[in-house]
Amino acid sequence: MSALTRIGSVTGKEFRQLSRDRLSLGMVVMLPLIQLLLFGYAINTMVRDIPIGVVDLSGSAAGRVITEQVRVTQVVDIVAHYSTAAQAEADIVAGRIRAALVLPENLTQRVAAGDTVGQWLVDGSDTMVGSALLGLRQMPLHLEAGAPPGAYSAQPPSFEVALFFNPERRSQVNIVPGLTAVILTMTMILFTSVALVRERERGNMELLITTPIRPLELMVGKLVPYVFVGLLQITIILGIGWGVFGVAFHGDLFNLIVVTLAFIGASLTLGLLISTQAQTQMQAMQMTVFVLLPSILLSGFMFPYDAMPVAAQYIAEALPATHFMRLIRGVYLRDAQLAQLTPDLLWLLGFTVIMLAVATARFHKSLD
């Protein structure tokens, strides 16, 4: 038998094995397809429709004209109106809006004198969003009576800008807390996705079946050690971020622990569900990559969430990393309280319970 014949035999065997491994074959097709769709359709560095609030203390026609001309830029989406600047600041801290336009009581006099007509209060923790809003600082305004909203003057009045949480516009302030979501997603899901598969490949599953341990007890026992691993990882990341990159912690330690535990639980149970589906450790790692890629691209870590099309935002909302990205940045950078972050926190807790229940049910079926 020649060398080419032997190589051909092995090649044919590999093709047949690959054709039988439907999961791996699906990954071959889906991974490049998803990357192409995400980068070509969902990822957009041109930030639009940033949710903002308006505080119009003047109640004047000039205030309404300015508000309309800001809205038609399509850079922002006015989602709320407030009676005081303090209310708007509270919603910025909670993450409900990214900025607020404050128009003073003496707006008409300021317009007549050619002074600044208002102030932007901006969440500067996301540098891309902050830069987009800073572009409105010198936006052209036309304030003559009866002028259409799209008509601009050559010498525009200007706005003052107050950048909260990151006045120096340092990218590390945005990256370091967000990096915790990416790293925990990768490690927590990967560790637990191979947990049951490893037991099966080593032949330990038969021993577990013969013990009196219940499926839920086995699942919880598999998760507990990795909770401490996750806490260790986030301590290392944030510690280095503070000591090396100067990203200071502005929040409450208890709140940080609560939101971190909620995300660790969600990631671990998702990995456990993958472990009940995968037949080999290679399949488990492939499925982990399948979850990790959109988590990095759609969670708001690399690209602004507000710049994504609506369809991509729906996908992002299904990912635990998206909710934790808001939580960790809110707690770590803006000193947001748990009551202000309730929707995302409850989502993670609910996701954990559902994934644990589904994984337990699937493992119980395998015992049968």
Protein Blocks (a to p, Z undefined) as FASTA:
>chain_A
ZZklmmmmmmmmmmmmmmmmmmlmmmmmmmmmmmmmmmmmmpccbdghiacddddfkopa
klmmmmmmmmmnomaccfbdcfbfklmmmmmmnomagbdcdddfklmmmmmnopafbdcd
ddfkbmklmmmmmmmmmgccdfbehiafkbccfbdcddddddehilnopaklmmmmmmmm
mmmmmmmmmmmmmmmmmmmmnopmmmmmmpmbdfklmmmmmmmmmmmmmmmmmmmmmmmm
mmmnopacfbdfklmmmmmmmmmmmmmmmmmmmmmmpmbfklmmmmmmmmmmmmmmmnom
mpcfklpcfklmmmmmmpmklmmmmmmmmmmmnopafklmmmmmmmmmmmmmmmmmmmmm
mmmmmmZZ
